[in-house]
């Protein structure tokens, strides 16, 4: 019968059910590990371009992530090569205890700073939408395009 074994010369059967259960546990754990390591390759990069009236008011560039979805943001780069403003303000917003809050703000000068700005250049864990905005102090920037690029990893 399957699962019943006898050792030669002994009359009692050897119970290996604990061993088989242990093997099933190892298979399950190996599957869990494989699911986690499959995520390490990251998701498809998010990149594109958006046009808005940047000087008229703060405008959205891109939203990254999703509510109740855990991600690691490894890189978020904005390109301001089309702008001429001397005060380009980048802001990041995310939910804190269910309410969207500003959690980052930095001002750049499109005439002096490099055209590519690494806004996030490390790993930052998020579990809701991360909204990226931009505002310029120069009306000539209205209608200009901003490029963005973002690398995400599911957790």
C-alpha positions as MATLAB code, in Angstrom:
seq = 'XXXXXXXXXXXXXXXXXXXXXXXXXXXXXXXXXXXXXXXXXXXXXXXXXXXXXXXXXXXXXXXXXXXXXXXXXXXXXXXXXXXXXXXXXXXXXXXXXXXXXXXXXXXXXXXXXXXXXXXXXXXXXXXXXXXXXXXXXXXXXXXXXXXXXXXXXXX';
ca = [
       0.000    0.000    0.000;
       1.218    3.537   -0.634;
       2.741    5.104    2.466;
       3.277    1.791    4.261;
       6.778    0.418    4.436;
       8.264   -2.511    6.271;
      11.872   -3.068    7.224;
      13.149   -6.545    6.435;
      13.309   -8.674    9.511;
      10.940   -6.460   11.528;
       7.296   -7.156   11.994;
       6.082   -3.593   12.596;
       5.520   -1.128    9.822;
       7.517    2.113    9.615;
       5.415    5.282    9.690;
       6.762    7.832    7.180;
       3.714   10.128    7.180;
       5.690   12.770    9.096;
       8.431   12.678    6.477;
       5.916   13.063    3.637;
       4.265   15.963    5.446;
       7.686   17.604    5.851;
       8.368   17.242    2.132;
       5.035   18.929    1.343;
       5.983   21.789    3.685;
       9.329   22.185    1.886;
       7.576   22.252   -1.505;
       5.177   24.935   -0.252;
       8.015   27.044    1.159;
       9.985   26.673   -2.087;
       6.929   27.920   -4.003;
       6.659   30.956   -1.712;
      10.359   31.751   -2.235;
       9.984   31.411   -6.014;
       7.007   33.825   -5.995;
       9.094   36.433   -4.153;
      12.218   36.066   -6.308;
      10.142   36.354   -9.495;
       9.286   39.919   -8.418;
      12.943   40.978   -8.296;
      13.076   41.563  -12.034;
      10.797   44.567  -11.511;
       7.802   45.715  -13.459;
       7.745   47.240  -16.916;
       9.320   50.717  -16.666;
       6.845   53.573  -16.608;
       7.872   56.353  -18.966;
       6.200   59.004  -21.027;
       5.625   62.676  -21.566;
       2.970   65.108  -20.369;
       2.074   68.650  -21.373;
       0.365   71.172  -19.099;
       0.255   74.817  -18.147;
       3.042   74.568  -15.589;
       3.179   78.258  -14.690;
      -0.565   78.776  -14.396;
      -0.744   76.295  -11.498;
       0.871   73.189  -10.090;
       0.037   70.347  -12.496;
       0.285   66.551  -12.346;
       3.187   64.925  -14.156;
       2.533   61.256  -13.317;
       0.973   59.035  -10.665;
       2.884   55.914   -9.649;
       1.597   52.844   -7.833;
      -1.899   51.950   -6.660;
      -3.890   51.947   -3.447;
      -3.243   48.863   -1.290;
      -0.511   47.650   -3.677;
       2.999   47.473   -2.246;
       5.838   48.660   -4.495;
       9.441   49.708   -4.262;
      10.227   52.791   -6.331;
      13.872   52.495   -7.391;
      14.060   55.484   -9.711;
      11.907   58.435  -10.665;
      13.520   60.845  -13.093;
      11.965   63.951  -14.634;
      13.342   65.810  -17.625;
      12.968   69.588  -17.701;
      14.953   70.183  -20.894;
      12.021   72.035  -22.517;
      11.558   74.518  -19.673;
      13.121   77.950  -19.130;
      11.863   78.822  -15.647;
      14.339   79.664  -12.905;
      12.088   78.182  -10.229;
      10.806   74.722  -11.173;
       9.169   73.170   -8.123;
       8.704   69.388   -7.975;
       6.371   67.966   -5.336;
       5.479   64.403   -4.345;
       2.233   63.504   -2.595;
       1.143   60.240   -1.003;
      -1.446   59.098    1.493;
      -0.548   59.218    5.162;
      -3.162   57.474    7.284;
      -5.597   57.686    4.369;
      -5.116   61.405    3.604;
      -2.956   62.659    0.720;
      -0.051   64.731    2.063;
       2.873   66.538    0.470;
       5.970   64.534    1.397;
       8.635   66.079   -0.842;
       9.276   69.482   -2.377;
      12.362   70.778   -4.127;
      12.996   73.698   -6.454;
      15.284   73.572   -9.482;
      16.492   76.085  -12.054;
      15.940   74.935  -15.646;
      18.690   77.293  -16.836;
      21.328   76.030  -14.375;
      20.399   72.501  -13.216;
      20.842   69.437  -15.424;
      17.927   68.586  -17.738;
      17.424   65.175  -16.099;
      16.422   65.318  -12.425;
      16.653   62.105  -10.357;
      13.795   62.872   -7.942;
      13.983   59.381   -6.377;
      17.385   57.788   -6.864;
      17.231   55.060   -4.243;
      14.575   52.684   -2.991;
      11.385   53.996   -1.464;
       8.573   51.662   -0.435;
       5.015   52.803   -1.131;
       1.599   51.195   -0.648;
      -0.611   53.812   -2.260;
      -0.483   56.193   -5.200;
       2.531   58.503   -5.359;
       1.517   61.663   -7.244;
       4.209   63.810   -8.881;
       3.558   67.481   -9.704;
       5.514   70.334  -11.248;
       5.146   74.104  -11.186;
       7.176   76.770  -12.998;
       7.611   80.490  -12.415;
       7.781   81.283  -16.147;
       4.708   81.617  -18.407;
       6.866   80.514  -21.360;
       6.818   76.997  -19.836;
       3.041   76.638  -20.320;
       2.278   74.045  -22.982;
       5.790   72.517  -22.803;
       6.294   68.775  -22.336;
       7.885   67.100  -19.327;
       9.343   63.615  -19.771;
       9.379   61.094  -16.924;
      10.816   57.652  -16.279;
      10.145   55.379  -13.311;
      11.324   51.909  -12.208;
       9.027   49.925   -9.888;
       9.301   46.560   -8.191;
       6.279   44.737   -6.778;
       6.608   43.629   -3.181;
];
